[in-house]
Structure formats: C-alpha cells, structure tokens
C-alpha cells in the first residue's frame, strides 16, 4: 500500500502500535516477512491454547491464563539463531506449536496485516493459536458454537494484556467464524467483546464469512454448497405453514458429519417444527414448542434430534434446532441419509410470524475410504428455492462494536460472489466495510517447497487488510475506540462503480479508502470555536 510522504510520516508504518491475530493453522514466526533488520522475529509472543510444549502464560508471571503453551520472543529469537548454525533445526521445529500446516491460514492473515510486506510493517505482533475443546456433555457440545467459546474471549483478553503491558494501542483481527447462534450480537462472546471495546486504543476486525454464493457461475462451479446456509420467511397466521428443503449430498459419498439447522423466531409466536426424511415412505416427525425428540434412529440409520425451545437465555427469542447424525456403528457405518429433507414450520399462535434459519458451517473434508464407502465431512445446504440470499454474515461479525469486513474482488471492481451478506437478524447494518480479499498474495507458512508466498481468497484476507489500516489509524490517533474506527471507515468509504453511498448487504458502506480513513483519524478532532453570529 502506497501512501504520500506526509501521511506515511504520520502513521510511521504502524510503529508504536500492536497488531493482534487470533487464528488457526500455526504462526510461522521465522518467515522472512516477520523478521526485523537484525534477523529477529517481530512476534512478541504466541499463545498456543492447545499446546503443551512450553509453559502457559501464567507461569511467566504476566498473565492470568493457566493453560496452553506460550512462545515468548526470547524463545523464538533463540530458535531462529540456532537454525542459522550448521545442522540447526528450523526454528518452528525447535519452538513447536500444536497446529502446523503448510500454507497456514494464520501466517497468511498475519502477513497481510503486519508482515514486512503488509499494512503495518513496523508494528509489534502478538498472536493466539485458537483451540476450542470438546465438551464432555454431548447435548451441550452439539448446541455450542465456535462463537460461544470462552476461548475467543480469553484470546482477546490475552492480547489486550500484552498491549497494556507494552503501552501500545492494538488492532486485533479474527478471521474465523461459524453460522450458529442468533446473529444479533446477543451471545456471551459478542457481548463480552463489545464491553472490552469500550476502552480507547482498541479495535477488532472480524471476517464477515464466505457463505454468500447462492448459485454457480459456471456449470462446474459448486461454490454454492458453502453459500446456501440461510432461509427466512413469514408465517401469516395460525394454521398456515412454510416448507423448506434441506439438501444432504450423496452422489457416491457418505456425509459423516453431523448436520445442524437452527431456527430462530420471535418470543411472541409459537411454531411447530416438522421434519421428513428423504425416503419416499418416511413419516413426518412433529415437535411442538417445549417438546423434543432426541436420537431417534431412522430406517436409513440416520439419527434425528429436534429441540423446540422458548426464550433463549441470550436474547429471549424462541429457538429450534435440528440435528442429523450419521450411523457411526462400526458394523453398519453410514453417512447421513442423502437427499432432500423437508422441514415444515407450522403456525400455532402467530403475532409476528417472522423466522430465520441457518445451517451450521461444515467445511468439506475427505476422511477416507471404509470398505466400498467414500467418507467425507460435507456441508448440507438449502435448495435454491428455499435459500434466501441475505443474513449469511457470521455470528461473531454481528457484535455491535466489531468491524465486520466483506471481500472485495479488486481486479473486477465488484464484491466476491462468496462474501457473506447482512444484515443481522435484528436488522443492523453489517458488514461495515469491504476490502481487498480476492487472490491476495502473502506469506506462505511452513513452506515445504521453498516457495515463500501464496495466494488466498476470502473475507479472511479482507479482514486483516482492514485490521492493518486500523492499526495505522491508531498510530496517528491512539485514543480511537473501535466504534470510532468503524464510523471513520464508513464515512470515508467509496461506493462501488454504479452504486450509491447507501449501505449494501454485501459491501456494507462501501470500499475501504485507507488514505482517507487515516487522514480522517488524525484530523476529525480538530475543532474551531465559532464566535459571534453567522
């Protein structure tokens, strides 16, 4: 990113600022993009929440967190120095992390925000390798979402600890998210983060998600399987119903993941939920409010659970959840029954009638072969007729004070087809801003072929771009709050070609203008007293 000389002199490439990254896949702290002029890493620390190689942060006497493994700057610098000696091991082998994938997501994201080639090449870096443990209670585990995890809050608090200790403002990036929860910023993690962001000198950017594609651009394009995750509608009155089509893939593969559909509707309504498996002779399963079906096995071997509950504790709305679970018995292993599952919502008592549904995120993963079966974890999705192309923004990006970022395809000057859309379920304007996130070349972590750079696409790449710009805004005005940063980004954004300044559900308030945002950050507090009359 090129800035004019006066602006660059003001923001000093992020010197005096900290960039915090919460991510997965491992941080390649020894990559050239993170080394200073002396050959040392610019990472101050990495907290590996799932690691046990080093002592937890609390053992270093400067943190409250008593689990995981903390790699300090001293340890990382020693490993880098040892790697330069004859026969030395790579630094990231000497100081190990619990996650280490070639082309790691975390390394790429960090490079965009704060690498030597990124937005804030002079900023200090601190990072958290997130790890969310499984809950022992199976029912609580299946109902929990990534955005419910206290591990995210711990990660944010850890980064804030370091920023406070170093006396620096901090811009944090979270390029992670799921589709579960109420999409209204009401869950505990969103509310806790909002509270933390009331303090000046802190901001958090969050990826909007990659669930925006509703149909293929070509006959071979299957991107919509990650995009048809939302449906909504209106039940007009008592006794009327709305039918939805929920597709589980087959076509020669077995989906061995549990598929989850959440239905959210107003506290004043009462809606019966009915589910019908794909089999021609299957019966409807009916669950009225305050009823549930748990682990009911179908003829196909698929297990169905349905919970229809009132007054969710985070927001007071009513909530139903449907789970389709594969048959995991070793002697009769089968995936979730493939085909179109019918979901019928019947109005029992209707005052509003509005509802929203989300299918939980499930990235495609090839598990392997079992006998003649090809086993996958595979996303389910709504049919084209049932999908509603809005409200697909990830749950964490619905928090009130975070900056939710959409993916701009800069070369084509349009939004990337995969970028998730708003608004939130309570009709707030999210995402806030669009930034370059398509074919972004940045550091390739833990490279095994000597290639140091890799291109990636997604809101995961757009969000750290914004986090880097926010870091430069904090460099010129360290007293900014996250809300002020968001307001400045909205004010200085540029419309896409052919668009107006109106908020759009895919692009937010428009395309990020880094120079204008940084200039606004340093000048908006300049006030002139008005004397006399006008």
Steps between C-alpha positions, in 0.01 A plus 500: 500500500645832390438818704621854437803610699314714753250226584770239530696729729191526718420129528866382496402164345330405826795564730378523858193288427428133563325267257330203667397190303266222615511214251568135416761294316812625677709817483826476305682755715829438315364586155700785339187715498514516881872556557640838598825652372699302758346171387281461809127435496256787536267273698498594869323179595279218373251337736428150373179418686516130411875461549703347780855546372570807712353632822165683495490881509436509877837337570675799352349710776327746270170336412194343659470206259607163636471273197669459165856586401654846464784562256676815612708726277817385676423134427415571137811714444722230649343243270558722197866550598550126555348422160772707329775281639628201307267206549247713683132408498242739355392747766136391484607141576701613801211710632206282410130583478206261526389598149739517208365490145681593181358823364342564839201728525643679805832584332331635187260717700779640717709582192218711354447704815853532635760325286795692360305495175170582673314804629686546831862390443627683810233382743564248776315169457331277757297195414272230636470156343139424586394158625142422601469181711212255470246511783444178691122542498391393151181708503685815609774431244263473204320820604820700549645699211848634437374850576382381843846388607665681789831417329435793264447735793816366665692561177380860479576562869849352461578736212364795696723401792807518278395831342447652845834366621676645195310829521374473141161531330393177334313396187386137519391280212274193520460324164292217644130436541199273475132521416355397837331725760245778464689733264403798711812555711327365809717200580741521789817532294362786288379687807829448684701622202273804465568583866876465454487736202360790701860589597689734262798366307337167414327374186403161360441410136303182423459317170139509381516141374503320166140382479372744240481291184148384410567344157790393280652745253573209265369144465805372691482760779385333821577792730133532589525198729674731750261786429144380532498515877214742574127497461233731637137577456168583654221280627190712447267353759411204717463174311710609204838344423825561314700211351879507464728263305825399668738304276751241620747402228530143375615418148748231601618643830392458861465816710642399838455841665210599722282750315334775701219741415400779740164679484451832681163670542335761720416443866135592438448216248453125537613285207496122459802350322455196277771300321463239226795284380565456127366142484176473304304330779649695791269654757510855629660553842300766686638706790287771658636783719651370826534149350804315371604184319845370580704243305207344313645249254354490150483193275803635312705497820502881527421631847273804532482740796266800517468754782229768495568742785364829630681814613865437419708630793715737290225693323158374613410380151361156430735248348479158339791278398506195275793256493556226242764256625670221297501137607844453656458136603804319364302206355250723315682827435287738293489873440197721546225391262555684172227694327260781582382518860173693537460743789150634563432792732136516613350801672335409830464857628621782279545868586809577291562185298852595397771231514864450397690173455870426470689181414816468707831523314658170399809526277553211253758249624591167339514252790595193298357167387321238710436187298313619191400832660666838433478692827482878516410778734284700263278808528126471466312790344160641416350444156514799268130560561532497879823701525463871574803695385549723806586478874787257431755705695686297764377517859812662644485779241156594637648648819414868533850646536710280272578604142345239270687468169379379160713372209562735208621353172717801426605391151137470388379794711214303643424299810628144502209265444586303815498797739230465766220752518313682773306635664497347848183326621407817689547699176824683582732606217771233492746459327650844555757521222643316199874450446720306256473128574521325163824336378703667775866396498666487842738288705483122457548345841713190563581463130627161393586597142704818564218717365459786746175650371150374428174646373174455691145630471232574757377744759783350706736700278285815487468529878875523580530764228255710700672406828825632353341827393343535845847447644623797297198702617595421860857604423380852420235506775548248778184610683258370238239249611392211280166676442681814383721294268189342350334839457806646328523201265133540410532875446805475274393190302451525125198352320555222250461604136131557431408506869400779737609573858210293632592197709497178297453155650814368326734803496395678817555875476740458210862433413775582747702815422813461717650844446172682559432296816845569649476870417154520658629322811763766561290808417139440608565625854628837380235746615444867425312723741223699337489857629241761437207432271467349158 
